[in-house]
Amino acid sequence: MVLRPPPGLLTGLAKPSSALPVQARRNLQDIAITRTGKPIIRISGGRSSLGGHTATVFGATGFLGRYIVNRLARAGCTVVVPFREEMGKRHLKVSGDLGRVVFTEYDLRNTDSIEESVRHSDMVFNLTGRDYPTKNFDLEDVHVEGTHRIASAVAKYDVDRFIHVSSHSVHPEHPSEFFKTKYYSERIAREIFPETTVVRPAPMFGFEDRLLHRLAGATNILTANHMAERFFPVHVIDVGEALEKIGYDDSTAGETFELYGPKEYSMKEISELVDREIVKKRRHINLPKPVMKTLFGVLNRALWWPLGSADQVEREFHDQIIDKNAKTFKDLGIEPGDIANFTYQYLHGYRSSSYYDLPPMSEREKREEKKYLHVLDDQ
């Protein structure tokens, strides 16, 4: 027996098709097939979700490394972290759930340890790099020979994705050995593994950077080139997000990305930003290039902690070079942040007790200040 409503009950009511909400379909797939045909469980879960990628991050104990490790581990991926120093990797353990961050000891000259680090992974990030030479590794050892061993291991096990983090301003004839060796590292990675995705970040700033904190430190006295070097500083959190998206997107294989901030600054302009934020004027002594390079070259060989090198002095005399043919943040759907919006967050601790509780300037105060202090040329 079928029950029908009395006549006239539905009079004046809208049609059922327009009154009832239409349930949207969600096109979610639990299994995704990678480039090499390997099935991967991709789920929109979180830190404790089961499944996901297995990623190896070389250079994870550095500045950028913790940001990509944290993003991958909190999404449920298993992250393999090759390390050299026991005390340098402890902070990464809490990035993921129990058993998600796996540590393995390796040496950049030991091929077996590198292969052991990548043979279970479907995604490999190469973040290894060195700003200055040491008594054990020079720049060519790290950037060129190290990349050759890592790329060879990736090709041997046919890993799905290999993301090689290089540097801005790379060129085979650059006066700086750093930029020159970074260029050859890209060439070697592409020759061994053609699907390599090359990422070239601009100078990065963040909680552990060597940009804002170096300018705010009391020991930063000697400078060269009158701090006229110009570049596009980029937020390290934006670079970490970009690396995560590149790793998940198979269409980025074989592409080159230039990741830089939205605005160009000179080192002097950033230094003035820092001075205003810490409410203190840091004085600098400018030395000629030959004197500066000789001084830091001697200190780099004599001291066992990083203070600077002759090649770092050389880099201060060259502006950032951007490859216009490379892809950028825009191709990844990311809007990078401006360094001027983060100075309070990262430099608050450098203020004296007299100004520590002083809040950051409001937008109105910034506009009023620009009428008298023309530090930022964004008119």
C-alpha positions in Angstrom: 0.0 0.0 0.0 1.4 3.4 -1.1 0.6 6.4 1.0 -0.1 9.6 -1.0 -0.4 13.1 0.4 -3.9 14.8 0.4 -4.7 16.9 -2.7 -3.5 20.5 -2.4 -0.8 19.8 0.2 1.9 20.5 -2.3 0.2 23.5 -3.7 2.5 26.6 -3.7 5.6 24.6 -2.8 8.6 24.5 -5.1 9.4 21.5 -7.1 11.3 18.8 -5.3 14.2 19.0 -7.7 14.8 22.6 -6.8 13.9 22.4 -3.1 16.2 19.5 -2.2 19.9 20.3 -2.1 22.0 18.5 -4.7 24.8 16.5 -3.1 28.2 17.3 -4.6 30.3 14.4 -5.8 33.8 14.2 -4.4 36.2 12.7 -6.8 38.7 11.2 -4.4 41.0 8.3 -5.3 42.6 6.2 -2.6 45.1 4.7 -5.1 47.2 6.8 -7.4 49.6 5.4 -10.0 53.0 7.2 -10.2 55.1 7.8 -13.2 56.8 4.5 -13.0 53.6 2.6 -12.4 54.0 2.3 -8.6 50.7 2.4 -6.7 50.6 5.1 -3.9 47.8 5.5 -1.3 46.9 9.2 -1.5 44.5 10.2 1.2 43.4 13.6 2.4 44.4 12.7 5.9 46.8 14.3 8.5 49.6 13.5 10.8 48.4 10.1 11.9 46.9 9.0 8.5 48.0 5.7 7.0 49.4 5.8 3.5 51.1 8.4 1.5 54.5 8.8 -0.1 57.9 7.7 1.1 60.3 10.7 0.6 64.0 11.0 1.2 65.3 14.5 2.0 69.1 15.0 1.7 70.2 18.1 3.6 67.2 18.0 5.9 69.2 19.3 8.9 69.8 22.6 7.1 67.7 25.8 7.0 65.2 24.8 4.3 65.2 21.1 5.2 63.0 21.3 8.3 60.2 23.0 6.4 59.8 20.4 3.8 60.2 17.6 6.3 57.5 19.1 8.5 55.1 19.5 5.5 55.5 15.9 4.3 55.5 14.3 7.7 52.4 16.1 9.0 50.5 14.9 5.9 51.2 11.3 6.8 54.1 10.6 4.5 57.1 8.6 5.6 60.2 10.8 5.5 63.7 9.3 5.4 66.3 11.7 6.8 69.9 10.9 6.0 72.2 12.6 8.5 75.9 13.0 9.4 75.7 14.4 12.9 73.7 12.8 15.7 72.9 16.1 17.4 71.9 17.9 14.3 68.8 15.9 13.4 66.9 15.6 16.7 64.5 18.5 16.1 63.1 16.7 13.1 61.9 13.7 15.1 58.7 15.4 16.3 57.8 16.6 12.7 55.7 13.4 12.1 53.9 10.7 14.0 55.6 7.7 15.6 57.7 5.9 13.0 57.0 8.5 10.2 60.4 10.2 10.4 63.2 7.6 9.8 66.8 8.5 10.3 69.7 6.8 8.5 73.4 7.7 8.8 75.1 8.4 5.5 78.3 10.0 4.1 78.3 12.0 0.9 81.3 10.0 -0.3 79.8 6.6 0.5 77.7 5.4 -2.4 76.2 2.5 -0.5 74.8 4.7 2.3 73.2 7.0 -0.3 71.6 4.1 -2.2 70.3 2.7 1.1 68.6 6.1 1.8 66.7 6.2 -1.5 65.9 2.6 -2.5 62.5 2.5 -0.7 61.5 6.0 -1.7 59.3 7.3 -4.5 60.3 10.9 -3.9 63.8 12.3 -3.3 64.7 15.9 -2.5 68.4 17.0 -2.8 68.9 20.0 -0.5 72.6 19.5 0.1 74.7 22.6 -0.2 77.5 24.6 1.4 78.0 28.3 1.5 81.7 28.1 2.3 84.4 25.4 1.9 85.7 23.4 4.8 88.7 21.3 5.4 86.7 18.1 4.5 84.5 19.4 1.6 85.0 22.2 -0.9 82.1 23.5 -2.9 82.8 21.2 -5.8 82.8 18.1 -3.6 79.3 19.0 -2.2 77.6 20.5 -5.2 79.0 18.5 -8.1 80.3 15.2 -6.9 77.6 14.9 -4.2 74.8 15.5 -6.7 76.4 13.0 -9.1 76.2 10.3 -6.4 72.7 11.1 -5.3 71.4 11.4 -8.9 73.0 8.1 -9.8 71.3 6.4 -6.9 68.0 7.9 -7.9 68.4 6.6 -11.5 69.5 3.2 -10.3 66.3 2.6 -8.4 64.2 4.6 -10.9 62.7 6.8 -8.2 59.5 8.5 -9.4 60.4 12.1 -8.5 63.8 13.8 -8.0 63.7 17.5 -6.9 67.1 19.1 -7.0 67.4 22.4 -5.1 70.0 24.6 -6.7 70.4 28.4 -6.4 69.6 31.7 -8.1 72.1 33.4 -10.5 73.7 30.1 -11.6 76.0 30.5 -14.6 79.0 28.4 -15.9 81.2 31.5 -16.1 80.1 33.2 -12.9 83.0 34.7 -10.8 81.6 33.0 -7.7 82.5 29.4 -7.3 79.2 28.8 -5.5 77.0 29.8 -8.4 79.3 28.0 -10.9 79.3 24.7 -9.0 75.5 25.0 -8.5 75.1 25.4 -12.3 77.1 22.2 -13.0 75.1 20.3 -10.3 72.0 21.0 -12.4 73.7 19.8 -15.6 74.8 16.6 -13.9 71.4 15.9 -12.3 69.7 16.3 -15.7 72.2 14.2 -17.6 71.9 11.3 -15.2 68.1 11.7 -14.5 66.4 13.7 -17.2 63.1 14.0 -15.2 64.9 16.0 -12.5 62.9 19.1 -11.3 65.3 22.0 -10.7 64.4 24.6 -8.1 66.3 27.8 -7.7 65.3 29.8 -4.6 66.3 33.4 -4.0 68.0 34.3 -0.7 65.6 33.0 2.0 64.6 34.6 5.3 62.9 32.9 8.3 63.5 31.9 11.9 66.9 30.4 11.4 68.1 32.5 8.4 71.5 34.0 7.7 70.0 37.2 6.3 67.8 39.0 8.9 69.6 37.6 11.9 73.1 38.4 10.5 72.1 42.0 9.9 70.6 42.3 13.3 73.6 40.7 15.1 76.1 43.0 16.9 79.1 41.2 15.2 78.0 42.1 11.7 80.4 45.1 11.3 82.4 44.5 8.1 80.7 44.8 4.7 81.7 45.1 1.1 80.3 46.8 -2.0 78.5 49.3 0.4 75.7 46.8 0.7 74.5 47.5 -2.9 73.8 43.9 -3.9 70.2 43.6 -5.1 67.9 40.5 -4.9 64.4 39.3 -4.3 64.3 37.8 -0.8 61.8 34.9 -0.4 60.1 33.5 2.6 61.4 30.0 3.5 57.8 28.9 4.3 56.7 29.7 0.8 59.6 27.7 -0.6 58.7 24.7 1.6 55.1 24.8 0.3 56.3 25.1 -3.3 58.6 22.0 -2.8 55.7 20.0 -1.4 53.4 20.9 -4.4 56.2 20.1 -6.8 56.7 16.7 -5.3 53.1 15.8 -5.5 52.6 17.1 -9.1 54.1 14.7 -11.7 53.6 17.3 -14.4 56.5 19.3 -12.9 59.1 16.6 -13.8 61.8 18.0 -16.0 60.8 21.6 -15.3 62.9 24.5 -13.8 61.4 26.8 -11.1 62.7 30.2 -10.1 61.3 31.0 -6.6 61.8 34.6 -5.6 60.0 37.2 -3.6 57.5 39.8 -4.9 59.9 42.8 -4.5 63.5 43.6 -5.2 65.7 45.1 -2.3 69.2 46.1 -1.9 71.1 44.7 1.1 71.3 48.3 2.5 67.5 48.6 2.3 67.0 45.4 4.2 69.5 46.5 6.7 67.5 49.7 7.3 64.4 47.6 7.7 66.2 45.6 10.4 67.5 48.7 12.2 64.0 50.2 12.4 62.5 46.9 13.7 65.1 46.4 16.4 65.1 50.1 17.3 68.9 50.2 17.1 71.4 51.5 14.5 74.0 48.9 13.4 77.1 50.6 12.1 79.1 49.0 9.3 82.6 49.4 8.0 83.0 49.0 4.3 86.3 47.4 3.1 87.7 47.1 -0.4 87.0 43.8 -2.1 90.7 42.5 -2.2 91.1 43.2 1.5 87.8 41.7 2.4 88.3 38.5 0.4 91.8 38.0 1.8 90.6 38.5 5.4 87.7 36.1 5.2 89.7 33.6 3.2 92.2 33.4 6.1 89.4 33.3 8.7 87.6 30.5 6.8 90.7 28.3 7.0 91.7 29.2 10.5 88.4 29.0 12.4 86.2 25.9 12.8 82.9 27.8 12.9 81.2 29.6 10.0 82.2 33.2 9.8 82.4 33.8 6.1 84.6 33.1 3.1 86.2 34.8 0.1 83.5 33.4 -2.2 80.7 34.9 0.0 82.4 38.3 -0.4 82.5 37.8 -4.2 78.8 37.2 -4.2 78.1 40.6 -2.6 79.2 42.3 -5.8 76.6 40.5 -8.0 72.9 41.1 -8.3 70.4 38.3 -8.6 69.9 36.9 -12.1 66.5 35.5 -12.9 65.8 33.1 -15.7 62.7 34.4 -17.5 62.0 31.1 -19.1 61.7 29.3 -15.8 58.4 28.7 -14.0 57.6 30.7 -10.8 55.3 30.7 -7.7 52.5 31.7 -10.0 52.6 28.4 -11.8 52.1 26.7 -8.4 49.3 28.9 -7.3 51.3 30.5 -4.5 51.6 34.2 -3.7 55.0 34.8 -2.0 55.2 37.1 1.0 57.1 40.4 1.3 60.0 40.5 3.7 58.8 43.8 5.1 55.8 42.1 6.5 57.8 39.6 8.6 60.6 41.6 10.2 58.7 42.1 13.5 58.0 38.4 13.8 61.6 37.4 13.3 63.5 40.3 14.9 61.4 41.0 18.0 64.0 39.3 20.3 66.8 41.7 19.2 65.1 44.7 20.9 66.3 46.1 24.2 64.0 46.0 27.2 63.1 49.7 26.6 61.4 48.9 23.3 60.6 45.2 23.7 56.8 45.7 24.2 56.6 48.2 21.4 54.0 46.8 18.9 54.7 46.7 15.2 53.8 49.7 13.1 50.3 49.9 11.8 49.6 50.5 8.1 48.8 54.2 8.8 52.1 54.7 10.7 54.0 53.1 7.8 52.3 55.5 5.3 53.2 58.5 7.5 56.8 57.4 7.8 57.2 57.0 4.1 56.5 60.8 3.7 59.8 61.5 5.5 61.9 58.3 5.2 62.2 57.1 1.6 63.6 53.6 2.4 61.2 51.5 0.3 61.0 52.5 -3.3 57.5 51.2 -4.1 55.9 54.4 -5.1 
